[in-house]
Amino acid sequence: LGSGKTMPALRFFIAAAFPGLVWGCSNFAMNNDPYRISARTMDLGFGTFDMVVTAAGAGARYGRVGFVAGGSRVALERFQTGGLNEVGMSCDQQTLLNASYPTSSSARLVTTTDAFCGAVLANYSTARELEAALKNGSLGIVPGAVRHTHFVARDATGESLVIEALEGRLLTYLDLNDDGLTGFGIFTNEPPFDYHLANVRHFQWKETLQGSAVAVPGAWYPDERFLRIFVVKRGLEPPTSYKTAVQQAVAVINTVTVPMGDAQLGTDSGVGEGRRDHTLYAVVYDHLNAKLYWRTDINANLQLLDIPTALRRVAAADGEPLVMPVIDDDLPWYNDVLAASSRADEYSR
């Protein structure tokens, strides 16, 4: 994992399945200490994904769950678009048009853009540890099959690292979610990250003017989603419980969830991509407890995967990775209140 040598068949599959791909995704860390909740959406016009739970070992320090593109039962864990490991480190890959990674690296471990999140989840526990590895020559990134991309890694301390590459130069930004001093805990797509920071600061400046009249942007373009997440996040009250913290993340997801339908306007679908983007699935990461919740475009019910429990299942299967489809018709898409509630007998009283 993370060798930088993506299997030739896999490279062909990715290039053929996702030509000119634009993933219009949103990603954010909540302002809700001490719960350490973050979330992301996966926005595409098409796609199938599996979750692969893999144990530590064979050069990997941590057990983890990765979202794997393709929906194949073949070992495609080298191409992970996101995920969370057992110590609360997440990594997510999203589109950045015109990204340009160095074509070679002298780092001790070289990974491709396709394999980067898999390497992060397997071997890193904090944003600062990852930042140091990228800067001191321990870890390098070169282009894979999907190269117009950038990454964000978030940890259980609440810190995040944004990784981009422009004109062959690797850039990193430590985002402490500190109201713009270093970042806002938000990550979308193009333009590059520093543009979005400047855009939010400009929005804040407008709000200081006498008679300010600032509109909340309503389309699905990356800059508008970034700004909308900022506005919605800051308006939330501090959560009073874990349940509230998770549901607040879902509320923010709702504001950037792209509806299904090829007639939807204002998405950032690429020319020639085919069907327009919509939110295929959304994930809520619990960094402190190594849990993730997810929902899909055809099932709005939250589903839960507890990583420590899943890793015990892997151990009981002699280390065989656990593979689950993200979109699973067998998962419940509603709850029957009379059957599910422990208070059902009291409703008629």
C-alpha positions in Angstrom: 0.0 0.0 0.0 1.3 3.4 -0.9 4.3 2.2 -2.9 3.6 4.6 -5.7 3.4 1.8 -8.3 -0.3 1.5 -9.0 -1.2 -1.8 -10.6 -1.3 -1.4 -14.4 -4.8 -3.0 -14.7 -6.0 -0.6 -12.0 -4.5 2.4 -13.7 -6.3 1.4 -16.9 -9.6 0.9 -15.0 -9.4 4.3 -13.3 -8.5 6.1 -16.5 -11.2 4.4 -18.5 -13.9 4.7 -15.9 -13.4 8.3 -14.9 -12.2 10.2 -18.0 -12.1 14.0 -17.5 -13.5 13.4 -14.0 -14.7 16.2 -11.9 -15.6 15.4 -8.3 -17.5 18.4 -6.9 -17.1 17.5 -3.3 -17.5 19.4 0.0 -15.6 18.7 3.2 -15.6 20.5 6.6 -14.6 20.2 10.2 -17.3 21.3 12.7 -16.8 24.0 15.2 -18.0 21.8 18.0 -15.2 20.9 20.4 -15.0 18.6 22.2 -16.7 16.2 19.8 -14.2 16.4 16.8 -16.7 15.8 14.1 -16.1 16.4 10.4 -17.9 15.5 7.2 -17.7 15.2 3.4 -19.8 14.7 0.4 -19.0 12.7 -2.8 -20.5 14.4 -5.8 -20.4 12.7 -9.1 -22.6 12.1 -12.1 -22.1 8.3 -11.7 -20.0 5.9 -9.7 -20.0 2.9 -7.4 -18.0 2.7 -4.2 -17.1 0.1 -1.6 -15.8 0.5 2.0 -12.8 -1.7 2.6 -11.8 -2.3 6.3 -8.1 -3.3 6.5 -6.1 -4.3 9.6 -2.7 -2.9 10.6 0.3 -4.9 9.5 2.3 -5.6 6.3 3.9 -2.2 6.7 0.8 -0.4 7.9 0.7 1.1 11.4 -3.1 1.5 11.7 -6.2 -0.3 10.8 -8.6 1.8 8.7 -11.6 1.9 6.5 -11.2 3.3 3.0 -13.8 4.3 0.4 -12.7 2.6 -2.8 -13.8 3.6 -6.2 -15.2 1.0 -8.7 -17.3 -1.2 -6.5 -15.1 -4.2 -7.5 -14.4 -7.1 -5.2 -10.9 -7.2 -6.6 -8.2 -5.7 -4.3 -8.5 -2.0 -5.3 -7.5 -0.6 -1.9 -4.6 1.2 -3.6 -7.1 3.7 -5.0 -8.9 5.1 -1.9 -10.9 8.3 -2.3 -11.2 8.8 1.4 -11.6 7.2 4.8 -10.8 7.1 8.5 -8.3 5.1 10.5 -8.5 3.7 14.0 -6.7 6.7 15.7 -9.1 9.2 14.1 -7.1 10.4 11.1 -9.1 11.0 8.0 -8.0 11.6 4.4 -10.1 12.7 1.5 -9.3 13.2 -2.2 -11.3 15.8 -4.1 -11.0 17.4 -7.6 -8.7 20.4 -8.2 -8.7 21.2 -11.9 -5.3 22.2 -13.2 -3.4 20.6 -10.3 0.1 19.7 -11.4 2.2 17.3 -9.2 5.9 16.8 -9.4 6.7 14.0 -11.9 9.3 12.5 -9.7 10.3 12.4 -6.0 13.4 11.5 -4.0 11.4 10.9 -0.8 11.9 7.6 1.1 8.3 6.6 0.4 6.8 7.7 -2.9 3.0 7.4 -3.5 0.8 8.3 -6.4 -2.2 10.6 -6.2 -4.3 7.5 -6.5 -2.6 5.8 -3.5 -2.0 8.8 -1.3 -5.1 8.6 1.0 -4.5 4.9 1.5 -0.9 5.6 2.6 -2.0 8.4 4.9 -4.7 6.2 6.6 -2.3 3.3 7.0 0.6 5.3 8.5 -0.2 8.7 10.0 -2.1 9.8 13.1 -2.0 13.6 13.0 -2.0 16.5 10.5 1.3 17.8 11.8 3.0 14.4 11.5 1.9 14.2 7.9 3.0 17.8 7.2 6.5 17.0 8.6 6.7 13.8 6.4 5.9 15.7 3.3 8.4 18.5 4.1 11.4 16.3 5.4 11.5 13.9 2.5 9.8 11.0 4.2 6.8 11.0 1.9 6.4 12.2 -1.7 3.5 12.3 -4.2 3.7 11.9 -7.9 0.8 11.8 -10.5 -1.4 8.8 -10.7 -4.2 8.1 -13.1 -6.4 10.7 -11.4 -4.0 13.7 -11.1 -6.3 16.8 -11.1 -6.8 16.4 -7.4 -6.0 17.7 -4.0 -6.3 16.3 -0.4 -7.3 17.2 3.1 -6.4 15.1 6.2 -8.0 15.8 9.6 -7.1 14.4 13.0 -8.5 13.8 16.4 -7.0 17.0 17.8 -9.1 19.1 15.4 -6.2 20.1 13.1 -6.3 19.6 9.3 -3.7 19.6 6.5 -4.6 20.6 3.0 -2.3 19.3 0.2 -2.2 20.7 -3.3 0.2 20.9 -6.2 0.4 23.7 -8.6 2.9 24.1 -11.5 4.8 21.0 -10.2 5.3 22.4 -6.7 3.7 20.7 -3.7 1.9 23.0 -1.3 0.7 22.3 2.3 -1.6 24.4 4.5 -2.1 23.6 8.2 -5.8 24.6 8.9 -6.6 25.0 12.6 -10.2 25.9 12.0 -9.5 29.2 13.7 -11.9 31.6 11.9 -9.5 32.3 9.1 -6.2 32.9 10.9 -5.0 29.7 9.2 -8.3 28.4 7.8 -12.0 27.8 8.4 -12.0 24.0 8.5 -13.6 23.9 5.0 -12.4 22.3 1.7 -14.1 22.1 -1.6 -12.6 22.2 -5.1 -11.2 24.8 -7.6 -9.9 27.5 -7.4 -6.9 26.6 -5.1 -7.3 26.7 -1.3 -5.8 30.1 -0.7 -8.4 31.7 -3.1 -11.2 30.3 -0.9 -9.6 31.7 2.3 -9.3 35.1 0.6 -12.9 34.9 -0.6 -14.3 34.3 2.9 -12.2 37.1 4.3 -13.6 39.4 1.6 -17.1 38.3 2.5 -16.4 39.1 6.2 -15.1 42.5 5.1 -18.3 43.2 3.3 -20.2 42.4 6.4 -18.4 45.2 8.3 -19.6 47.9 5.9 -22.4 50.3 6.9 -25.7 49.0 5.5 -24.2 45.7 4.5 -26.3 43.5 2.3 -24.5 40.3 1.6 -26.3 37.3 0.0 -25.6 33.7 0.9 -24.6 32.0 -2.4 -27.0 29.3 -3.5 -25.5 27.4 -6.4 -23.3 24.2 -6.3 -20.1 25.7 -7.6 -17.1 25.1 -5.3 -16.6 28.7 -4.2 -20.3 29.0 -3.4 -20.4 25.7 -1.4 -17.3 26.8 0.5 -18.8 30.2 1.5 -22.2 28.6 2.3 -20.6 26.1 4.7 -18.8 29.0 6.4 -22.0 30.9 6.9 -24.0 27.9 8.1 -21.3 26.6 10.5 -20.8 29.8 12.3 -24.5 30.2 12.9 -24.8 26.9 14.8 -25.0 27.0 18.6 -22.5 24.8 20.6 -23.9 21.3 20.7 -25.1 20.1 24.1 -24.7 16.4 23.3 -22.9 14.0 20.9 -26.2 13.3 19.1 -26.6 17.0 18.5 -23.0 17.4 17.3 -23.6 14.6 14.7 -26.9 16.1 13.6 -25.4 19.5 13.2 -22.9 18.1 10.8 -25.8 16.5 8.9 -27.6 19.9 8.8 -24.5 21.4 7.1 -24.3 18.5 4.7 -27.9 19.2 3.7 -27.0 22.7 2.6 -24.4 21.5 0.1 -26.1 18.2 -1.0 -26.6 18.4 -4.8 -30.0 16.9 -5.7 -30.3 14.1 -8.3 -31.3 15.0 -11.8 -29.6 15.9 -15.1 -31.5 19.2 -15.2 -29.9 20.5 -12.1 -28.2 23.8 -12.7 -25.1 25.4 -11.1 -23.1 22.2 -10.6 -19.4 22.0 -11.5 -19.7 18.9 -13.8 -17.0 18.8 -16.4 -17.7 19.1 -20.1 -18.0 15.6 -21.6 -18.4 14.0 -18.2 -21.9 12.8 -19.1 -24.5 12.9 -16.3 -24.3 16.0 -14.1 -22.9 15.8 -10.6 -25.1 15.0 -7.6 -24.3 13.9 -4.1 -23.8 10.1 -4.3 -23.1 9.8 -0.6 -22.1 11.8 2.4 -20.0 10.8 5.4 -19.7 12.1 9.0 -16.4 11.2 10.6 -16.2 10.9 14.4 -12.4 11.4 14.9 -12.4 10.7 18.7 -14.3 7.4 18.6 -13.2 6.1 15.2 -16.7 5.8 13.9 -18.2 7.0 10.6 -21.8 7.5 9.6 -22.9 7.7 6.0 -26.0 8.1 3.8 -26.5 7.8 0.1 -28.5 9.4 -2.7 -31.2 6.7 -2.4 -31.1 6.2 1.3 -31.1 9.2 3.6 -31.0 7.1 6.8 -27.7 7.4 8.6 -25.8 4.1 8.7 -22.9 3.5 11.3 -19.6 1.7 11.0 -17.7 1.4 14.2 -14.0 0.9 13.1 -12.8 -1.0 16.3 -15.7 -3.4 15.9 -15.1 -3.8 12.2 -11.4 -4.5 12.8 -12.3 -7.2 15.3 -14.3 -8.8 12.5 -11.2 -8.6 10.2 -9.1 -10.2 12.9 -11.6 -13.0 13.4 -11.3 -13.6 9.6 -7.5 -14.1 9.8 -6.9 -10.6 8.5 -9.1 -10.8 5.4 -10.3 -7.3 4.6 -14.0 -6.6 5.1 -15.6 -5.2 1.9 -19.0 -3.5 2.0 -20.9 -1.6 -0.7 -21.6 2.0 0.2 -25.0 1.8 -1.5 -26.6 -1.3 -0.2 -30.3 -2.0 -0.9 -30.4 -4.3 2.2 -29.9 -1.4 4.6 -33.0 0.1 6.0 -34.1 3.4 4.4 -36.7 4.2 7.0 -37.7 3.3 10.6 -41.2 2.0 11.4 -41.9 4.1 14.5 -44.3 1.7 16.0 -41.9 -1.2 15.6 -38.7 0.6 16.5 -39.6 2.9 19.4 -39.4 1.5 23.0 -42.3 3.9 23.8 -44.7 2.7 21.1 -47.1 1.3 23.7 -47.4 4.7 25.3 -48.5 6.6 22.1 -52.2 5.8 22.5 -52.3 6.8 26.1 
